[in-house]
Amino acid sequence: MKKSIKSRIETKKNSLKRRSRKIFYEILKVSALIGTVVALTVLMIFAYNYMVSSPCFQIERTIIRGCERTTEKEILAIAGIKPSQNILAVNLGEMARRIEANPWVEDVSIGRELPNRLVIEISERKAVALVKRDKSFYFMDCNGVIFKKLKPGEKANLPILTGLYKNTALLKKFIDLITCLSSNNGFHEIRNVSEIHGDEIFGFSLFTNGGLSLRLGFENYGEKLKRLKPVMTDLTRRNLNKGFLHIDLSNTGRIVVQRKNVLKEGYST
């Protein structure tokens, strides 16, 4: 009986020893894991501090692409890059937001080329017209966005958009017209468009610096401009192309030409 009790006690002791060793090894593993994590964290902090303070990563060159209305000097000033600034310490998102605050900048992409070069890619707005508001003129881009006030002395060789520019449907057709005009560079009579007037009843009319007025209506602008060329050739041949000319191309079946507000010719197609 005594041996049986003693045997059970020994068995329990051995079981407790095994369990204690197991717990000890588990604690040792966890401690080793924590130690490894701490060591790696310290190493990473040390490496980061070294990289952001190392002269090897100081910005030596900034490349700026895409400037037309803006200048590289202007973008550099907005970017706020400091002398000997570390390339890894630059907040690219904040820098991009500062650059995009320039009204001419539609989009910007900034990238690092390690170890010491920063690349800024600018995508600028393309102004297609001037719009008058409250006695001031504003630039409008090819998406119909009015984005910047025209400053005194600022150059803008653009047509002035008049009429219902707030009408969304009419504005979309205006953008279609501008796209068509930009692809008709071979026709010199419509290169110097000074005004584009939009009307919800009659559509669009163009006015050039040379005294030419064209009524185009609402659509098929490319077709209508192609029909204009032989008319102008005929008027030039008959020496009737001087002075004020109003040509109505809105009717696809007929072209009406008026010179000095007097009906001179009718063309049927």
MARLUM-242944 format. One record per residue (C-alpha): residue number from 1; residue in one letter; x, y, z. Coordinates in nm, 2 decimals, always signed. Layout:
// MARLUM-242944
R   nr  rest      c1      c2      c3
R  NUM     A       X       Y       Z
...
This chain:
// MARLUM-242944
R   nr  rest      c1      c2      c3
R    1     M   +0.00   +0.00   +0.00
R    2     K   +0.28   +0.24   +0.09
R    3     K   +0.46   +0.15   -0.23
R    4     S   +0.15   +0.23   -0.43
R    5     I   +0.11   +0.57   -0.27
R    6     K   +0.48   +0.65   -0.31
R    7     S   +0.46   +0.54   -0.68
R    8     R   +0.16   +0.78   -0.74
R    9     I   +0.35   +1.06   -0.57
R   10     E   +0.65   +1.00   -0.79
R   11     T   +0.44   +0.99   -1.10
R   12     K   +0.28   +1.33   -1.01
R   13     K   +0.62   +1.48   -0.94
R   14     N   +0.75   +1.36   -1.28
R   15     S   +0.43   +1.50   -1.45
R   16     L   +0.48   +1.84   -1.28
R   17     K   +0.84   +1.85   -1.39
R   18     R   +0.75   +1.77   -1.75
R   19     R   +0.48   +2.04   -1.74
R   20     S   +0.72   +2.29   -1.58
R   21     R   +0.98   +2.22   -1.85
R   22     K   +0.72   +2.27   -2.12
R   23     I   +0.60   +2.60   -1.97
R   24     F   +0.96   +2.71   -1.94
R   25     Y   +1.03   +2.63   -2.30
R   26     E   +0.72   +2.81   -2.41
R   27     I   +0.82   +3.12   -2.21
R   28     L   +1.16   +3.10   -2.36
R   29     K   +1.02   +3.09   -2.71
R   30     V   +0.79   +3.39   -2.64
R   31     S   +1.08   +3.58   -2.49
R   32     A   +1.30   +3.50   -2.79
R   33     L   +1.03   +3.61   -3.03
R   34     I   +0.97   +3.94   -2.84
R   35     G   +1.35   +3.99   -2.83
R   36     T   +1.37   +3.94   -3.20
R   37     V   +1.08   +4.18   -3.27
R   38     V   +1.24   +4.44   -3.04
R   39     A   +1.58   +4.40   -3.21
R   40     L   +1.43   +4.43   -3.56
R   41     T   +1.23   +4.73   -3.46
R   42     V   +1.54   +4.90   -3.32
R   43     L   +1.73   +4.80   -3.63
R   44     M   +1.47   +4.95   -3.86
R   45     I   +1.45   +5.27   -3.66
R   46     F   +1.82   +5.30   -3.67
R   47     A   +1.82   +5.23   -4.05
R   48     Y   +1.54   +5.48   -4.11
R   49     N   +1.72   +5.75   -3.90
R   50     Y   +2.04   +5.68   -4.09
R   51     M   +1.87   +5.70   -4.43
R   52     V   +1.68   +6.02   -4.36
R   53     S   +1.99   +6.19   -4.23
R   54     S   +2.25   +6.04   -4.47
R   55     P   +2.39   +6.28   -4.73
R   56     C   +2.36   +6.00   -4.99
R   57     F   +1.98   +6.07   -5.00
R   58     Q   +1.99   +6.44   -5.02
R   59     I   +1.80   +6.57   -5.32
R   60     E   +2.05   +6.68   -5.58
R   61     R   +1.82   +6.71   -5.88
R   62     T   +1.45   +6.78   -5.94
R   63     I   +1.32   +6.70   -6.29
R   64     I   +0.99   +6.88   -6.39
R   65     R   +0.80   +6.77   -6.70
R   66     G   +0.49   +6.91   -6.87
R   67     C   +0.52   +7.28   -6.81
R   68     E   +0.37   +7.50   -7.08
R   69     R   +0.16   +7.77   -6.91
R   70     T   +0.35   +7.72   -6.58
R   71     T   +0.73   +7.73   -6.55
R   72     E   +0.98   +7.50   -6.38
R   73     K   +1.09   +7.78   -6.15
R   74     E   +0.72   +7.84   -6.05
R   75     I   +0.66   +7.47   -5.98
R   76     L   +0.98   +7.45   -5.78
R   77     A   +0.88   +7.74   -5.57
R   78     I   +0.53   +7.59   -5.50
R   79     A   +0.68   +7.25   -5.42
R   80     G   +0.89   +7.40   -5.15
R   81     I   +1.19   +7.18   -5.18
R   82     K   +1.46   +7.29   -4.93
R   83     P   +1.83   +7.29   -5.00
R   84     S   +1.99   +6.95   -4.91
R   85     Q   +1.65   +6.81   -4.82
R   86     N   +1.64   +6.43   -4.78
R   87     I   +1.44   +6.26   -5.05
R   88     L   +1.29   +6.01   -4.81
R   89     A   +1.17   +6.28   -4.58
R   90     V   +0.96   +6.45   -4.85
R   91     N   +0.58   +6.43   -4.80
R   92     L   +0.48   +6.36   -5.17
R   93     G   +0.11   +6.39   -5.10
R   94     E   +0.14   +6.73   -4.94
R   95     M   +0.37   +6.85   -5.22
R   96     A   +0.13   +6.73   -5.48
R   97     R   -0.16   +6.92   -5.31
R   98     R   +0.04   +7.24   -5.31
R   99     I   +0.12   +7.21   -5.68
R  100     E   -0.24   +7.13   -5.77
R  101     A   -0.34   +7.45   -5.60
R  102     N   -0.21   +7.63   -5.91
R  103     P   -0.51   +7.68   -6.14
R  104     W   -0.32   +7.57   -6.45
R  105     V   -0.23   +7.24   -6.30
R  106     E   -0.50   +6.97   -6.36
R  107     D   -0.30   +6.68   -6.23
R  108     V   +0.05   +6.61   -6.09
R  109     S   +0.25   +6.29   -6.03
R  110     I   +0.56   +6.29   -5.81
R  111     G   +0.81   +6.01   -5.78
R  112     R   +1.14   +5.93   -5.62
R  113     E   +1.44   +5.80   -5.82
R  114     L   +1.68   +5.69   -5.55
R  115     P   +1.92   +5.78   -5.42
R  116     N   +1.88   +6.16   -5.49
R  117     R   +1.65   +6.25   -5.78
R  118     L   +1.29   +6.38   -5.76
R  119     V   +1.06   +6.37   -6.07
R  120     I   +0.75   +6.59   -6.10
R  121     E   +0.51   +6.52   -6.39
R  122     I   +0.26   +6.81   -6.46
R  123     S   -0.06   +6.77   -6.65
R  124     E   -0.19   +7.12   -6.74
R  125     R   -0.54   +7.24   -6.82
R  126     K   -0.59   +7.33   -7.19
R  127     A   -0.77   +7.67   -7.21
R  128     V   -1.01   +7.68   -7.51
R  129     A   -1.21   +8.00   -7.45
R  130     L   -1.26   +8.30   -7.23
R  131     V   -1.59   +8.35   -7.05
R  132     K   -1.71   +8.69   -6.92
R  133     R   -1.84   +8.70   -6.56
R  134     D   -1.90   +9.02   -6.35
R  135     K   -1.71   +9.24   -6.59
R  136     S   -1.41   +9.00   -6.58
R  137     F   -1.29   +8.73   -6.81
R  138     Y   -1.21   +8.38   -6.70
R  139     F   -1.03   +8.08   -6.87
R  140     M   -1.24   +7.78   -6.96
R  141     D   -1.08   +7.44   -7.03
R  142     C   -1.17   +7.17   -7.28
R  143     N   -1.40   +7.00   -7.02
R  144     G   -1.61   +7.32   -6.97
R  145     V   -1.44   +7.40   -6.64
R  146     I   -1.40   +7.77   -6.56
R  147     F   -1.07   +7.77   -6.36
R  148     K   -0.89   +8.10   -6.36
R  149     K   -0.94   +8.48   -6.39
R  150     L   -0.76   +8.66   -6.67
R  151     K   -0.52   +8.90   -6.50
R  152     P   -0.44   +9.25   -6.65
R  153     G   -0.16   +9.22   -6.90
R  154     E   -0.20   +8.84   -6.92
R  155     K   -0.19   +8.71   -7.28
R  156     A   -0.48   +8.50   -7.40
R  157     N   -0.52   +8.44   -7.78
R  158     L   -0.86   +8.27   -7.73
R  159     P   -1.21   +8.32   -7.86
R  160     I   -1.46   +8.47   -7.62
R  161     L   -1.76   +8.25   -7.55
R  162     T   -2.09   +8.44   -7.52
R  163     G   -2.45   +8.33   -7.48
R  164     L   -2.58   +8.05   -7.27
R  165     Y   -2.25   +7.90   -7.15
R  166     K   -2.43   +7.79   -6.83
R  167     N   -2.66   +7.56   -7.03
R  168     T   -2.50   +7.21   -6.98
R  169     A   -2.63   +7.07   -7.31
R  170     L   -2.51   +7.37   -7.51
R  171     L   -2.18   +7.36   -7.33
R  172     K   -2.12   +7.01   -7.44
R  173     K   -2.19   +7.10   -7.80
R  174     F   -1.95   +7.39   -7.76
R  175     I   -1.67   +7.15   -7.66
R  176     D   -1.75   +6.94   -7.97
R  177     L   -1.73   +7.25   -8.18
R  178     I   -1.39   +7.35   -8.03
R  179     T   -1.26   +7.00   -8.09
R  180     C   -1.37   +7.03   -8.45
R  181     L   -1.21   +7.37   -8.50
R  182     S   -0.88   +7.25   -8.36
R  183     S   -0.87   +6.97   -8.62
R  184     N   -0.94   +7.21   -8.91
R  185     N   -0.61   +7.39   -8.91
R  186     G   -0.59   +7.39   -9.29
R  187     F   -0.86   +7.65   -9.33
R  188     H   -0.70   +7.98   -9.26
R  189     E   -1.02   +8.18   -9.26
R  190     I   -1.13   +8.03   -8.93
R  191     R   -0.80   +8.04   -8.75
R  192     N   -0.85   +8.38   -8.59
R  193     V   -1.19   +8.31   -8.42
R  194     S   -1.25   +8.61   -8.18
R  195     E   -1.59   +8.51   -8.05
R  196     I   -1.82   +8.20   -8.03
R  197     H   -2.18   +8.28   -7.96
R  198     G   -2.42   +8.01   -7.83
R  199     D   -2.79   +8.04   -7.87
R  200     E   -3.04   +7.77   -7.76
R  201     I   -3.25   +7.83   -8.07
R  202     F   -3.00   +7.91   -8.35
R  203     G   -2.70   +7.71   -8.22
R  204     F   -2.35   +7.84   -8.25
R  205     S   -2.21   +8.13   -8.46
R  206     L   -1.84   +8.21   -8.51
R  207     F   -1.69   +8.55   -8.55
R  208     T   -1.33   +8.60   -8.68
R  209     N   -1.10   +8.90   -8.66
R  210     G   -1.12   +8.93   -9.04
R  211     G   -1.49   +9.01   -9.04
R  212     L   -1.62   +8.66   -9.12
R  213     S   -1.94   +8.55   -8.94
R  214     L   -2.04   +8.18   -8.96
R  215     R   -2.37   +8.03   -8.83
R  216     L   -2.31   +7.66   -8.78
R  217     G   -2.61   +7.55   -8.58
R  218     F   -2.59   +7.26   -8.34
R  219     E   -2.41   +6.97   -8.50
R  220     N   -2.22   +6.82   -8.79
R  221     Y   -1.96   +7.10   -8.76
R  222     G   -1.69   +6.92   -8.96
R  223     E   -1.93   +6.86   -9.26
R  224     K   -2.04   +7.22   -9.26
R  225     L   -1.68   +7.36   -9.25
R  226     K   -1.60   +7.14   -9.55
R  227     R   -1.89   +7.29   -9.74
R  228     L   -1.76   +7.64   -9.65
R  229     K   -1.43   +7.60   -9.84
R  230     P   -1.57   +7.60  -10.20
R  231     V   -1.79   +7.89  -10.11
R  232     M   -1.49   +8.10  -10.00
R  233     T   -1.30   +8.00  -10.31
R  234     D   -1.59   +8.12  -10.53
R  235     L   -1.62   +8.45  -10.33
R  236     T   -1.25   +8.51  -10.36
R  237     R   -1.26   +8.44  -10.74
R  238     R   -1.53   +8.71  -10.77
R  239     N   -1.35   +8.94  -10.53
R  240     L   -1.64   +8.93  -10.29
R  241     N   -1.44   +8.80   -9.99
R  242     K   -1.35   +9.14   -9.85
R  243     G   -1.53   +9.33   -9.57
R  244     F   -1.80   +9.18   -9.35
R  245     L   -1.93   +8.84   -9.46
R  246     H   -2.21   +8.64   -9.29
R  247     I   -2.24   +8.28   -9.40
R  248     D   -2.52   +8.07   -9.27
R  249     L   -2.43   +7.70   -9.28
R  250     S   -2.69   +7.58   -9.03
R  251     N   -2.92   +7.44   -9.31
R  252     T   -2.76   +7.13   -9.45
R  253     G   -2.94   +7.18   -9.78
R  254     R   -2.86   +7.54   -9.84
R  255     I   -2.58   +7.80   -9.78
R  256     V   -2.67   +8.17   -9.75
R  257     V   -2.41   +8.44   -9.79
R  258     Q   -2.46   +8.80   -9.69
R  259     R   -2.21   +9.07   -9.75
R  260     K   -2.24   +9.40   -9.55
R  261     N   -2.58   +9.29   -9.43
R  262     V   -2.71   +9.27   -9.79
R  263     L   -2.81   +8.93   -9.94
R  264     K   -2.56   +8.87  -10.22
R  265     E   -2.56   +8.50  -10.30
R  266     G   -2.75   +8.18  -10.23
R  267     Y   -2.60   +7.84  -10.26
R  268     S   -2.81   +7.52  -10.29
R  269     T   -2.66   +7.18  -10.23
